């Protein structure tokens, strides 16, 4: 039975890590990421359920076969780091890296998920290779799949019958940890404060960057391969190295300013079949920043709730082009109509406030071009 004055909902405290692997060696990149995580340990050790990191998020992305073999030698260091982070935060960690199959010698662009004990529970290999990947990587042997993870969650009392607000924080390189306005409101509303709850089986679909696009850009747009595969999931775990231009584009195109709205809108457009359904998944994206061979990585790491008839809602987004960690609370389970209605007043208040780095749902369209 729900407590007097409201119902309860399980919520997942999620973090997305945004890295700049162009800024140093693998060891240096991991050290900077550790500095961000150390602050998160202080803020969210008891509540965080999941952290997602970018595609090949601690080393060079544009590789040839020799470079990929060298990157694969860093796999142990990267996964050891991820295991230590998982144990320090007491949460699952999902990290992108180059993987070499010990038996066949084949190379994969991979995403590994570790549980809170630092044990590997899911290894996913990229299904849709970008042409850059094809120089060294092999496509996934299994394709898209759904996996159930036993995640640490919290339970929130929805005092007004809704309360699907997301509490977000920002931890940036070289800055003090800053809590955004929506997090302050959530903390001030003590009646809605989440409390620890038993673990929950959360169904996820893993994906890496090009996986969201039509296969080789040759499949029809309306095939929506990733969206179809993710139907029925709670979360899409998306590690990315999304860029603003193609390597063959002109220097002017490569150096053009990044439009975060275009980036977010494109991702949403590729997930269009999932939009608005009460039980659609939440899109959890960790992307890179920085410049490699004149190509800009767009950042825009984000968490986007695809549910609700009012359209997709950005729960948090890192739009400043810097290394950071952003966190938010993700309501789990189908989003009922009453919850959607009750959120409208809070969202209008959020639209009027500046400086929190979030993009409101009203900015997300479906007309962005391909990256």
Secondary structure, DSSP 8 states (H G I E B T S, - for coil): ---TT-EEEEEEEEEEEEB-GGGS-HHHHHHHHHHHHHHHHHHHTTTEEEEE--TTTTS-SS--HHHHHHHHTTHHHHHHHHHHHHHHHTSEEEEEEEEE-TTT--EEEEEEEE-TTS-EEEEEE-SS--TTGGGT----SS-S-EEEEEE--EEEEETTS-------EEEETTS--EE-HHHHHHHH-GGG--EE---EEEEEEEEEGGGGS-GGGTS-GGG-HHHHHHTT-SEEEEE---BSS-TTS-HHHHHS---HHHHHHHHHHHTGGGTT-TT--EEEEE-BEEEETTEEEE---EEEE--STT--EEEEE--SSS-EEEEEEEE-S---HHHHHHHHHHHHHHHH--SS----GGG--S-----
